[in-house]
């Protein structure tokens, strides 16, 4: 068993700290291609001859059901004559060579909320946006993200983002009505604990990450949203403009905080580090030259009307589209 189940995915040594970030997924793909039923290699019972990897059993069992464009490099088991693709790579799902039981153009995985797998939207599993390495280098995480079907899953998306209201940061997040979400494009990670929406084709809205969700996923979601067409956003000048800014959403205008229009439940003490609890509203538009650069506090033209700030962001988005 030990020889036949050897999987070569890079640094599969006794110290897991040396493994690539997605080693579990790569291992799962290798097992699922070579042994989809789990009978030959027994991945349902153990992942590897080394017992220390056994704790990842449930994670792998989940990931094995995924089937997307990513590929894992494998060593064929001794005596196994099945083709593994050119250069020893697992065939890509959706191709004639890679077609096996259950393969399709869209992955079998996706967000699971309350024990129910959500219906995927048109894009299904999102492709890479090209900023993953830079984000991970800065300590962020880049898990697989999915577009979910807005018409079917708007209520579930709203249920999940509404939980952010139970946290101290919740007042800074706008939660839309279910009918509004049905008109947007909605995206989530596989746990449903992190997600975002794109409104009107180009506005990034409803970005959330619940307690227990992927740590440091904010920039990854921002980059994914931009890759899906988002070109503008607005948010209180607390943490989001810094996150958005590093991925290209540059603050082009700002409006002073108004106590008259403060969100329900606004906690001035909790936000005291941001202009004494009264942060500006920052209006951001996409600028490709901003990507990778830090946010500049206080940047952007000061306006006294929300609609004017929105228009400034739209102008920046239009400039980006013309480039």
VOTIDO-365733 format. One record per residue: residue number from 1; residue in one letter; y negated, x negated, z of N, C-alpha, C in turn. Coordinates in pm, whole numbers, always signed. Example, Ala and Ser with C-alpha at 12.3 -4.5 7.8 and 13.67 -1.06 7.14 Angstrom:
<rs>
1	a	+569	-1319	+780	+450	-1230	+780	+330	-1320	+780
2	s	+225	-1285	+708	+106	-1367	+714	-3	-1290	+787
</rs>
This chain:
<rs>
1	x	+121	-82	+0	+0	+0	+0	-125	-85	+0
2	x	-123	-195	+73	-244	-274	+83	-284	-332	-53
3	x	-184	-385	-128	-217	-443	-258	-257	-335	-358
4	x	-184	-223	-358	-209	-120	-459	-340	-49	-437
5	x	-392	-53	-317	-516	+21	-292	-636	-70	-279
6	x	-624	-192	-328	-738	-283	-322	-849	-234	-414
7	x	-966	-212	-361	-1080	-169	-441	-1185	-278	-436
8	x	-1231	-320	-551	-1329	-428	-555	-1464	-368	-588
9	x	-1554	-358	-489	-1685	-299	-514	-1796	-395	-472
10	x	-1768	-522	-469	-1872	-616	-429	-1831	-686	-302
11	x	-1903	-663	-193	-1878	-734	-69	-1794	-651	+27
12	x	-1672	-622	-8	-1585	-545	+80	-1517	-641	+177
13	x	-1594	-687	+275	-1538	-781	+371	-1533	-714	+507
14	x	-1504	-791	+609	-1486	-732	+742	-1617	-694	+807
15	x	-1727	-743	+754	-1858	-711	+813	-1929	-615	+719
16	x	-1941	-489	+757	-1999	-388	+670	-2147	-412	+643
17	x	-2212	-497	+723	-2356	-522	+703	-2383	-589	+569
18	x	-2279	-651	+510	-2298	-717	+382	-2274	-630	+262
19	x	-2240	-505	+286	-2205	-416	+175	-2329	-355	+110
20	x	-2320	-320	-17	-2433	-250	-81	-2455	-115	-16
21	x	-2578	-63	-31	-2613	+62	+35	-2519	+176	-1
22	x	-2474	+178	-126	-2393	+292	-170	-2245	+257	-179
23	x	-2196	+165	-93	-2057	+123	-103	-1962	+240	-81
24	x	-2000	+334	+9	-1909	+446	+34	-1890	+528	-93
25	x	-2002	+548	-163	-1996	+629	-284	-1915	+558	-392
26	x	-1937	+427	-408	-1862	+354	-508	-1712	+358	-479
27	x	-1677	+340	-352	-1537	+345	-314	-1478	+484	-341
28	x	-1556	+585	-310	-1509	+721	-333	-1485	+748	-481
29	x	-1576	+700	-566	-1560	+720	-709	-1433	+652	-759
30	x	-1409	+531	-708	-1290	+459	-752	-1164	+534	-713
31	x	-1157	+581	-590	-1041	+656	-546	-1025	+786	-624
32	x	-1135	+855	-649	-1125	+985	-715	-1080	+972	-859
33	x	-1119	+862	-926	-1078	+841	-1064	-930	+803	-1070
34	x	-889	+709	-984	-752	+660	-989	-653	+757	-927
35	x	-699	+834	-831	-606	+918	-756	-675	+1046	-712
36	x	-705	+1137	-805	-784	+1256	-773	-723	+1346	-668
37	x	-592	+1343	-653	-529	+1431	-555	-508	+1364	-419
38	x	-537	+1237	-410	-521	+1167	-283	-378	+1138	-247
39	x	-285	+1155	-342	-143	+1140	-310	-99	+995	-311
40	x	-148	+919	-409	-98	+783	-427	-157	+686	-326
41	x	-290	+689	-311	-355	+594	-224	-380	+649	-84
42	x	-361	+778	-66	-375	+837	+67	-515	+828	+124
43	x	-617	+843	+36	-753	+828	+88	-790	+936	+187
44	x	-714	+1046	+188	-745	+1151	+285	-707	+1108	+427
45	x	-617	+1009	+436	-576	+963	+568	-646	+833	+607
46	x	-663	+745	+510	-727	+618	+540	-799	+568	+416
47	x	-910	+503	+434	-987	+455	+321	-950	+314	+282
48	x	-898	+238	+373	-879	+97	+353	-780	+48	+455
49	x	-703	-54	+424	-609	-106	+523	-675	-144	+654
50	x	-803	-179	+651	-871	-215	+775	-912	-87	+849
51	x	-867	-72	+970	-891	+51	+1045	-1038	+79	+1067
52	x	-1121	-25	+1067	-1263	-3	+1099	-1331	+87	+997
53	x	-1274	+99	+876	-1334	+186	+776	-1286	+330	+789
54	x	-1189	+354	+877	-1137	+488	+892	-1241	+589	+935
55	x	-1344	+544	+1006	-1446	+637	+1055	-1526	+699	+941
56	x	-1517	+639	+821	-1589	+693	+707	-1506	+794	+629
57	x	-1388	+830	+681	-1296	+917	+608	-1362	+1047	+563
58	x	-1429	+1113	+655	-1489	+1242	+621	-1602	+1227	+521
59	x	-1677	+1117	+535	-1786	+1093	+441	-1730	+1075	+300
60	x	-1628	+995	+289	-1569	+968	+159	-1507	+1094	+100
61	x	-1439	+1171	+184	-1376	+1294	+136	-1480	+1385	+71
62	x	-1603	+1385	+128	-1710	+1465	+70	-1758	+1405	-61
63	x	-1777	+1273	-57	-1834	+1207	-172	-1739	+1204	-291
64	x	-1610	+1205	-263	-1512	+1202	-371	-1530	+1320	-463
65	x	-1577	+1432	-411	-1592	+1551	-491	-1711	+1542	-586
66	x	-1791	+1438	-569	-1904	+1420	-659	-1858	+1354	-788
67	x	-1928	+1384	-896	-1884	+1331	-1025	-2005	+1320	-1116
68	x	-2079	+1211	-1105	-2200	+1200	-1184	-2196	+1078	-1275
69	x	-2313	+1034	-1320	-2319	+927	-1418	-2302	+788	-1360
70	x	-2299	+776	-1225	-2281	+646	-1166	-2139	+598	-1188
71	x	-2119	+466	-1192	-1986	+412	-1213	-1956	+309	-1105
72	x	-1826	+299	-1070	-1782	+198	-975	-1690	+101	-1047
73	x	-1702	-27	-1017	-1615	-127	-1077	-1491	-140	-991
74	x	-1374	-137	-1053	-1250	-137	-977	-1153	-240	-1032
75	x	-1059	-281	-949	-945	-359	-992	-830	-261	-1004
76	x	-766	-256	-1119	-654	-163	-1134	-543	-203	-1039
77	x	-476	-105	-975	-364	-135	-888	-253	-203	-967
78	x	-176	-284	-895	-64	-354	-958	+29	-253	-1023
79	x	+60	-277	-1151	+153	-190	-1220	+89	-67	-1280
80	x	-38	-46	-1254	-104	+73	-1307	-151	+45	-1449
81	x	-116	+130	-1543	-149	+107	-1683	-258	+199	-1733
82	x	-316	+280	-1643	-420	+372	-1689	-547	+297	-1724
83	x	-614	+339	-1831	-736	+272	-1875	-846	+296	-1775
84	x	-928	+194	-1753	-1040	+208	-1661	-1172	+183	-1732
85	x	-1172	+182	-1863	-1297	+167	-1935	-1323	+23	-1971
86	x	-1419	+4	-2059	-1454	-130	-2105	-1505	-213	-1989
87	x	-1458	-334	-1978	-1505	-424	-1874	-1460	-385	-1735
88	x	-1357	-303	-1724	-1306	-265	-1594	-1388	-159	-1525
89	x	-1482	-97	-1595	-1565	+6	-1533	-1498	+142	-1542
90	x	-1518	+222	-1437	-1467	+359	-1440	-1538	+435	-1551
91	x	-1465	+507	-1637	-1530	+583	-1744	-1630	+682	-1689
92	x	-1739	+699	-1760	-1842	+792	-1716	-1796	+935	-1734
93	x	-1815	+1019	-1633	-1783	+1161	-1647	-1864	+1221	-1760
94	x	-1806	+1320	-1828	-1878	+1386	-1935	-1851	+1322	-2071
95	x	-1780	+1206	-2072	-1744	+1144	-2198	-1598	+1174	-2226
96	x	-1557	+1159	-2353	-1418	+1187	-2387	-1326	+1093	-2312
97	x	-1366	+965	-2300	-1282	+869	-2231	-1273	+901	-2083
98	x	-1382	+952	-2027	-1383	+977	-1884	-1339	+1116	-1846
99	x	-1302	+1199	-1944	-1267	+1336	-1911	-1135	+1341	-1837
100	x	-1140	+1393	-1715	-1021	+1415	-1634	-1035	+1552	-1571
101	x	-937	+1590	-1498	-939	+1720	-1435	-1066	+1740	-1354
102	x	-1142	+1846	-1387	-1261	+1881	-1309	-1388	+1813	-1354
103	x	-1381	+1718	-1450	-1502	+1652	-1495	-1589	+1748	-1574
104	x	-1720	+1728	-1567	-1814	+1809	-1643	-1942	+1733	-1656
105	x	-2037	+1791	-1729	-2165	+1723	-1749	-2243	+1717	-1619
106	x	-2222	+1810	-1528	-2291	+1810	-1400	-2193	+1770	-1290
107	x	-2241	+1709	-1183	-2153	+1664	-1076	-2093	+1783	-1002
108	x	-1977	+1758	-941	-1916	+1861	-860	-1982	+1868	-723
109	x	-2057	+1764	-687	-2124	+1763	-558	-2255	+1838	-563
110	x	-2328	+1831	-454	-2456	+1898	-444	-2483	+1936	-301
111	x	-2601	+1991	-274	-2636	+2028	-137	-2540	+2133	-80
112	x	-2506	+2113	+45	-2424	+2209	+118	-2501	+2250	+242
113	x	-2532	+2378	+253	-2610	+2430	+366	-2533	+2545	+429
114	x	-2518	+2540	+560	-2443	+2642	+633	-2302	+2661	+577
115	x	-2242	+2551	+536	-2107	+2555	+484	-2095	+2606	+343
116	x	-2206	+2632	+276	-2204	+2685	+140	-2266	+2584	+43
117	x	-2195	+2558	-65	-2249	+2471	-167	-2351	+2547	-250
118	x	-2470	+2491	-262	-2578	+2559	-332	-2560	+2547	-484
119	x	-2611	+2645	-554	-2606	+2644	-699	-2708	+2544	-751
120	x	-2666	+2458	-842	-2756	+2357	-895	-2845	+2413	-1005
121	x	-2962	+2353	-1017	-3055	+2390	-1121	-3027	+2313	-1249
122	x	-3117	+2321	-1343	-3097	+2264	-1475	-3070	+2114	-1472
123	x	-3143	+2040	-1388	-3129	+1894	-1386	-3007	+1848	-1308
124	x	-2953	+1934	-1220	-2838	+1893	-1140	-2870	+1772	-1055
125	x	-2782	+1672	-1059	-2807	+1547	-987	-2916	+1470	-1059
126	x	-3022	+1434	-987	-3134	+1367	-1051	-3099	+1224	-1090
127	x	-3148	+1179	-1203	-3124	+1040	-1245	-3209	+944	-1164
128	x	-3182	+817	-1178	-3263	+716	-1110	-3405	+718	-1164
129	x	-3500	+689	-1075	-3640	+688	-1115	-3695	+547	-1132
130	x	-3618	+446	-1097	-3659	+309	-1118	-3727	+242	-1001
131	x	-3753	+317	-894	-3823	+261	-779	-3729	+241	-658
132	x	-3602	+264	-678	-3507	+260	-568	-3505	+124	-497
133	x	-3496	+17	-575	-3486	-116	-514	-3609	-148	-430
134	x	-3727	-119	-482	-3851	-146	-408	-3857	-65	-280
135	x	-3813	+60	-286	-3815	+147	-170	-3719	+97	-62
136	x	-3598	+60	-104	-3500	+9	-7	-3546	-124	+52
137	x	-3612	-205	-28	-3662	-333	+21	-3762	-312	+134
138	x	-3837	-203	+128	-3935	-172	+232	-3874	-92	+348
139	x	-3742	-75	+345	-3675	-5	+455	-3651	+142	+433
140	x	-3683	+193	+314	-3662	+334	+286	-3519	+362	+242
141	x	-3485	+488	+229	-3352	+527	+185	-3363	+602	+52
142	x	-3256	+595	-27	-3258	+655	-160	-3131	+734	-188
143	x	-3099	+835	-108	-2977	+913	-133	-2990	+998	-259
144	x	-2876	+1047	-306	-2877	+1132	-425	-2954	+1260	-397
145	x	-3039	+1297	-491	-3116	+1421	-483	-3071	+1515	-594
146	x	-3090	+1644	-571	-3044	+1745	-666	-3152	+1850	-688
147	x	-3157	+1903	-809	-3236	+2023	-832	-3145	+2142	-806
148	x	-3193	+2237	-725	-3115	+2357	-699	-3177	+2473	-776
149	x	-3097	+2573	-805	-3143	+2688	-882	-3243	+2769	-799
150	x	-3367	+2774	-843	-3473	+2837	-765	-3450	+2986	-745
151	x	-3407	+3054	-849	-3387	+3198	-839	-3281	+3232	-735
152	x	-3174	+3151	-732	-3063	+3178	-641	-3086	+3122	-502
153	x	-3149	+3005	-493	-3155	+2933	-366	-3292	+2929	-300
154	x	-3387	+3008	-348	-3521	+3008	-288	-3516	+3043	-140
155	x	-3434	+3142	-104	-3427	+3183	+36	-3371	+3072	+123
156	x	-3271	+3000	+72	-3212	+2890	+149	-3311	+2776	+163
157	x	-3381	+2744	+55	-3482	+2639	+61	-3588	+2675	+165
158	x	-3633	+2800	+163	-3734	+2842	+259	-3680	+2839	+401
159	x	-3554	+2876	+418	-3493	+2871	+551	-3494	+2729	+606
160	x	-3463	+2632	+520	-3457	+2493	+566	-3595	+2437	+594
161	x	-3690	+2456	+502	-3822	+2398	+525	-3892	+2466	+643
162	x	-3860	+2591	+668	-3923	+2662	+779	-3889	+2599	+914
163	x	-3777	+2527	+918	-3738	+2461	+1044	-3835	+2351	+1083
164	x	-3912	+2302	+986	-4010	+2199	+1015	-4119	+2255	+1107
165	x	-4137	+2387	+1104	-4238	+2449	+1188	-4203	+2439	+1336
166	x	-4078	+2408	+1366	-4035	+2393	+1505	-4069	+2255	+1559
167	x	-4119	+2166	+1474	-4157	+2031	+1515	-4308	+2022	+1531
168	x	-4354	+1915	+1593	-4497	+1899	+1616	-4575	+1876	+1488
169	x	-4507	+1828	+1385	-4575	+1805	+1257	-4577	+1929	+1169
170	x	-4511	+2034	+1215	-4492	+2152	+1132	-4619	+2220	+1084
171	x	-4724	+2213	+1164	-4849	+2280	+1126	-4910	+2219	+1000
172	x	-4875	+2094	+970	-4932	+2027	+854	-4858	+2058	+725
173	x	-4748	+2134	+734	-4666	+2164	+617	-4683	+2310	+579
174	x	-4716	+2336	+453	-4730	+2474	+406	-4594	+2525	+359
175	x	-4555	+2641	+412	-4431	+2706	+371	-4469	+2830	+289
176	x	-4420	+2836	+166	-4451	+2947	+77	-4355	+3063	+98
177	x	-4390	+3177	+42	-4300	+3292	+44	-4182	+3268	-49
178	x	-4075	+3339	-24	-3954	+3324	-105	-3982	+3351	-252
179	x	-4062	+3453	-281	-4091	+3486	-420	-4167	+3374	-490
180	x	-4252	+3304	-413	-4323	+3190	-470	-4226	+3077	-503
181	x	-4131	+3052	-412	-4035	+2945	-437	-3947	+2975	-559
182	x	-3924	+3100	-587	-3844	+3135	-705	-3911	+3092	-835
183	x	-4043	+3074	-830	-4118	+3036	-949	-4135	+2884	-962
184	x	-4086	+2811	-863	-4100	+2666	-863	-3969	+2600	-904
185	x	-3973	+2468	-912	-3851	+2388	-920	-3826	+2332	-781
186	x	-3705	+2343	-732	-3673	+2306	-595	-3568	+2195	-593
187	x	-3585	+2102	-499	-3499	+1985	-492	-3458	+1959	-346
188	x	-3335	+1912	-327	-3285	+1884	-192	-3189	+1766	-197
189	x	-3169	+1703	-80	-3061	+1606	-71	-2933	+1684	-41
190	x	-2820	+1615	-30	-2693	+1687	-16	-2676	+1759	+118
191	x	-2758	+1723	+217	-2750	+1792	+346	-2843	+1911	+354
192	x	-2940	+1919	+264	-3040	+2024	+270	-3148	+1998	+372
193	x	-3139	+1885	+443	-3236	+1855	+548	-3362	+1788	+495
194	x	-3361	+1754	+369	-3480	+1695	+306	-3496	+1758	+168
195	x	-3621	+1780	+130	-3642	+1840	-1	-3789	+1848	-37
196	x	-3814	+1901	-156	-3951	+1919	-204	-3951	+2019	-318
197	x	-4069	+2064	-355	-4082	+2156	-466	-4185	+2105	-566
198	x	-4175	+2151	-690	-4278	+2124	-790	-4330	+2259	-837
199	x	-4457	+2281	-814	-4522	+2408	-844	-4605	+2395	-970
200	x	-4593	+2494	-1057	-4675	+2496	-1178	-4648	+2382	-1274
201	x	-4536	+2317	-1258	-4498	+2210	-1349	-4546	+2071	-1312
202	x	-4653	+2062	-1225	-4706	+1928	-1198	-4754	+1905	-1055
203	x	-4741	+2005	-967	-4792	+1989	-830	-4677	+1971	-731
204	x	-4679	+1859	-659	-4579	+1831	-556	-4615	+1908	-430
205	x	-4523	+1992	-383	-4549	+2075	-265	-4425	+2077	-176
206	x	-4445	+2128	-55	-4335	+2157	+38	-4239	+2040	+57
207	x	-4295	+1923	+77	-4212	+1805	+107	-4174	+1811	+255
208	x	-4046	+1799	+283	-4002	+1806	+423	-3883	+1715	+446
209	x	-3868	+1672	+570	-3751	+1597	+615	-3727	+1635	+760
210	x	-3622	+1710	+784	-3594	+1763	+917	-3533	+1656	+1006
211	x	-3542	+1674	+1137	-3472	+1585	+1230	-3324	+1576	+1190
212	x	-3273	+1455	+1185	-3135	+1436	+1142	-3120	+1414	+993
213	x	-3231	+1427	+920	-3228	+1403	+776	-3233	+1255	+746
214	x	-3224	+1218	+619	-3226	+1076	+581	-3356	+1008	+623
215	x	-3346	+899	+695	-3465	+830	+741	-3532	+757	+624
216	x	-3663	+761	+624	-3738	+688	+523	-3719	+738	+381
217	x	-3699	+869	+365	-3672	+924	+232	-3798	+969	+159
218	x	-3912	+966	+228	-4035	+1021	+172	-4076	+960	+38
219	x	-4076	+828	+29	-4117	+763	-97	-4017	+792	-208
220	x	-3889	+798	-172	-3785	+829	-271	-3807	+968	-330
221	x	-3837	+1066	-244	-3862	+1201	-294	-3988	+1205	-379
222	x	-4089	+1127	-339	-4213	+1123	-417	-4187	+1066	-556
223	x	-4116	+954	-562	-4086	+892	-691	-4000	+984	-777
224	x	-3905	+1053	-715	-3820	+1147	-789	-3903	+1262	-843
225	x	-3996	+1312	-762	-4082	+1422	-806	-4168	+1380	-925
226	x	-4223	+1260	-918	-4305	+1210	-1028	-4220	+1195	-1154
227	x	-4099	+1149	-1137	-4009	+1135	-1250	-3972	+1270	-1312
228	x	-3985	+1376	-1231	-3957	+1511	-1279	-4081	+1585	-1324
229	x	-4196	+1517	-1325	-4317	+1577	-1381	-4431	+1601	-1285
230	x	-4413	+1579	-1155	-4522	+1599	-1060	-4633	+1498	-1088
231	x	-4756	+1546	-1087	-4869	+1458	-1116	-4984	+1474	-1018
232	x	-4972	+1564	-923	-5080	+1582	-826	-5026	+1641	-697
233	x	-5106	+1629	-591	-5067	+1683	-461	-5190	+1685	-372
234	x	-5182	+1760	-265	-5284	+1752	-161	-5215	+1761	-27
235	x	-5273	+1697	+73	-5212	+1694	+206	-5315	+1647	+308
236	x	-5291	+1681	+433	-5376	+1627	+539	-5359	+1475	+541
237	x	-5468	+1406	+567	-5466	+1260	+566	-5406	+1207	+696
238	x	-5275	+1230	+708	-5200	+1177	+824	-5104	+1069	+771
239	x	-4984	+1108	+736	-4888	+1009	+684	-4857	+1027	+536
240	x	-4866	+1150	+484	-4824	+1174	+347	-4906	+1097	+242
241	x	-5039	+1090	+253	-5113	+1014	+152	-5068	+868	+142
242	x	-5025	+810	+254	-4974	+672	+251	-4843	+665	+175
243	x	-4756	+764	+201	-4626	+769	+133	-4645	+795	-15
244	x	-4723	+898	-46	-4747	+934	-185	-4816	+820	-262
245	x	-4913	+757	-195	-4993	+655	-260	-4911	+538	-311
246	x	-4810	+498	-235	-4729	+381	-275	-4648	+410	-401
247	x	-4630	+539	-433	-4555	+576	-553	-4644	+626	-666
248	x	-4775	+608	-650	-4864	+635	-763	-4958	+752	-750
249	x	-4946	+832	-644	-5038	+944	-625	-5161	+893	-550
250	x	-5265	+870	-624	-5386	+808	-571	-5483	+915	-521
251	x	-5540	+891	-403	-5638	+985	-348	-5767	+975	-427
252	x	-5804	+1085	-492	-5923	+1086	-577	-6036	+1166	-514
253	x	-6005	+1247	-415	-6108	+1327	-346	-6058	+1360	-206
254	x	-6151	+1393	-119	-6115	+1433	+17	-6216	+1534	+69
255	x	-6170	+1622	+154	-6256	+1723	+212	-6243	+1717	+364
256	x	-6354	+1717	+437	-6348	+1709	+583	-6269	+1825	+643
257	x	-6204	+1797	+753	-6127	+1897	+827	-6219	+2010	+874
258	x	-6169	+2133	+869	-6246	+2248	+915	-6170	+2320	+1026
259	x	-6228	+2325	+1143	-6163	+2396	+1253	-6150	+2545	+1222
260	x	-6242	+2595	+1142	-6238	+2737	+1107	-6112	+2770	+1027
261	x	-6070	+2676	+943	-5954	+2700	+858	-5832	+2618	+900
262	x	-5833	+2572	+1024	-5719	+2493	+1072	-5591	+2577	+1069
263	x	-5479	+2517	+1032	-5353	+2592	+1027	-5314	+2647	+1165
264	x	-5243	+2756	+1166	-5195	+2812	+1292	-5110	+2709	+1365
265	x	-5134	+2696	+1493	-5054	+2605	+1575	-5095	+2459	+1564
266	x	-5211	+2433	+1506	-5254	+2294	+1491	-5273	+2230	+1628
267	x	-5209	+2115	+1649	-5213	+2045	+1777	-5307	+1925	+1765
268	x	-5429	+1940	+1813	-5528	+1834	+1801	-5486	+1709	+1876
269	x	-5419	+1727	+1988	-5373	+1612	+2066	-5265	+1535	+1990
270	x	-5173	+1607	+1928	-5065	+1541	+1855	-5119	+1459	+1737
271	x	-5223	+1508	+1672	-5279	+1440	+1556	-5402	+1357	+1590
272	x	-5418	+1322	+1718	-5540	+1254	+1762	-5560	+1118	+1696
273	x	-5452	+1055	+1649	-5466	+924	+1585	-5527	+935	+1446
274	x	-5544	+1055	+1399	-5600	+1076	+1265	-5735	+1146	+1277
275	x	-5839	+1065	+1283	-5975	+1115	+1294	-5989	+1210	+1413
276	x	-5933	+1168	+1525	-5941	+1246	+1649	-5885	+1388	+1634
277	x	-5776	+1398	+1559	-5711	+1527	+1544	-5767	+1613	+1432
278	x	-5863	+1559	+1357	-5926	+1634	+1250	-5920	+1554	+1119
279	x	-5799	+1535	+1064	-5786	+1455	+940	-5843	+1528	+820
280	x	-5897	+1449	+728	-5943	+1507	+602	-5825	+1567	+525
281	x	-5857	+1652	+429	-5758	+1694	+331	-5774	+1599	+212
282	x	-5664	+1530	+176	-5668	+1435	+65	-5613	+1501	-61
283	x	-5684	+1483	-172	-5642	+1537	-302	-5601	+1418	-388
284	x	-5481	+1423	-441	-5423	+1306	-509	-5382	+1338	-652
285	x	-5403	+1242	-739	-5360	+1253	-878	-5284	+1128	-917
286	x	-5194	+1140	-1010	-5109	+1028	-1047	-5185	+923	-1127
287	x	-5167	+799	-1086	-5224	+684	-1156	-5115	+577	-1161
288	x	-5057	+551	-1279	-4948	+453	-1286	-4986	+314	-1237
289	x	-5115	+282	-1241	-5159	+152	-1192	-5160	+145	-1039
290	x	-5145	+259	-974	-5142	+265	-828	-5002	+236	-773
291	x	-4900	+251	-856	-4762	+235	-810	-4741	+99	-746
292	x	-4685	+101	-624	-4657	-21	-552	-4771	-73	-468
293	x	-4890	-13	-484	-5006	-58	-408	-5024	+28	-282
294	x	-5075	-31	-175	-5094	+46	-51	-5207	+147	-62
295	x	-5196	+250	+18	-5301	+352	+26	-5428	+292	+87
296	x	-5542	+331	+34	-5670	+284	+85	-5733	+392	+172
297	x	-5735	+374	+304	-5794	+475	+394	-5938	+505	+355
298	x	-5972	+631	+354	-6109	+671	+322	-6140	+675	+175
299	x	-6042	+647	+90	-6068	+644	-54	-6087	+785	-109
300	x	-6150	+794	-222	-6172	+922	-287	-6310	+978	-260
301	x	-6359	+1055	-355	-6490	+1119	-344	-6486	+1232	-241
302	x	-6584	+1239	-156	-6591	+1347	-57	-6646	+1473	-121
303	x	-6574	+1583	-101	-6617	+1712	-154	-6622	+1812	-38
304	x	-6692	+1922	-59	-6702	+2020	+48	-6637	+2153	+12
305	x	-6563	+2153	-97	-6497	+2275	-140	-6354	+2242	-184
306	x	-6258	+2320	-135	-6117	+2294	-164	-6089	+2301	-314
307	x	-6145	+2398	-381	-6121	+2415	-525	-6173	+2296	-605
308	x	-6284	+2238	-557	-6337	+2120	-625	-6240	+2003	-611
309	x	-6183	+1988	-492	-6085	+1882	-470	-5962	+1900	-559
310	x	-5916	+2025	-570	-5802	+2054	-656	-5833	+2017	-801
311	x	-5951	+2047	-846	-5990	+2016	-984	-5997	+1865	-1006
312	x	-6041	+1790	-906	-6044	+1645	-917	-5902	+1591	-936
313	x	-5807	+1647	-861	-5667	+1605	-874	-5612	+1642	-1012
314	x	-5650	+1759	-1059	-5604	+1801	-1191	-5658	+1710	-1301
315	x	-5784	+1669	-1287	-5842	+1578	-1385	-5765	+1447	-1388
316	x	-5729	+1397	-1270	-5652	+1273	-1263	-5514	+1292	-1327
317	x	-5454	+1408	-1306	-5324	+1436	-1366	-5334	+1441	-1518
318	x	-5442	+1500	-1568	-5461	+1507	-1713	-5480	+1367	-1771
319	x	-5553	+1282	-1702	-5572	+1144	-1750	-5439	+1072	-1758
320	x	-5356	+1095	-1656	-5224	+1029	-1653	-5139	+1073	-1771
321	x	-5146	+1201	-1806	-5065	+1252	-1917	-5112	+1197	-2052
322	x	-5241	+1162	-2059	-5294	+1109	-2185	-5258	+962	-2207
323	x	-5214	+896	-2100	-5182	+753	-2113	-5050	+732	-2184
</rs>
